[in-house]
Structure formats: C-alpha cells, structure tokens
C-alpha cells in the first residue's frame, strides 16, 4: 500500500515526488564536485611526494566548487 493510495491516484504523493525530483540528484553532483579535486590532489601528492599539500589544495578547491554549484543549482531550480 503506497502513500496516498486511498485516493486511487496517489494525488499528494505524486505531487511531492514531482516537486522533489529536480533536487534528488543534487547531493550526488555536489559530492562529486567536492570529492573529485580531493582525489586528484591525493593522487598528485603520491606522484610528487608533496603530501598533504596538494590534497589540502584539492579539498579547498572542491569545497569552493561544490558551494558555487549548489548556489547555481538552487537558484536555477527556484526560478518561477
């Protein structure tokens, strides 16, 4: 039995899912934007023996990139 099944068409449940759908992938894309530069920094640290300098630079870059992406996505999705 699914939520909203007492109506027969799932009215409220369908509306909630449709409104939330644009935000469902946001977490994954933000995690990727934050973790990819950290991984590249870690790999470069291993290659050049500069630990933890490039990993920390990657972490900073990843956090900035994720923040910028978050602001852009939320701004775009909240336009009327």
Secondary structure, DSSP 4 states (H G I P E B T S, - for coil): --TTTTSSS-HHHHHHHHHHGGGTTHHHHHHHHHHHHHHHHHHHHHHHT-TTHHHHHHHHHHHHHHHHHHHHHHHHHT--
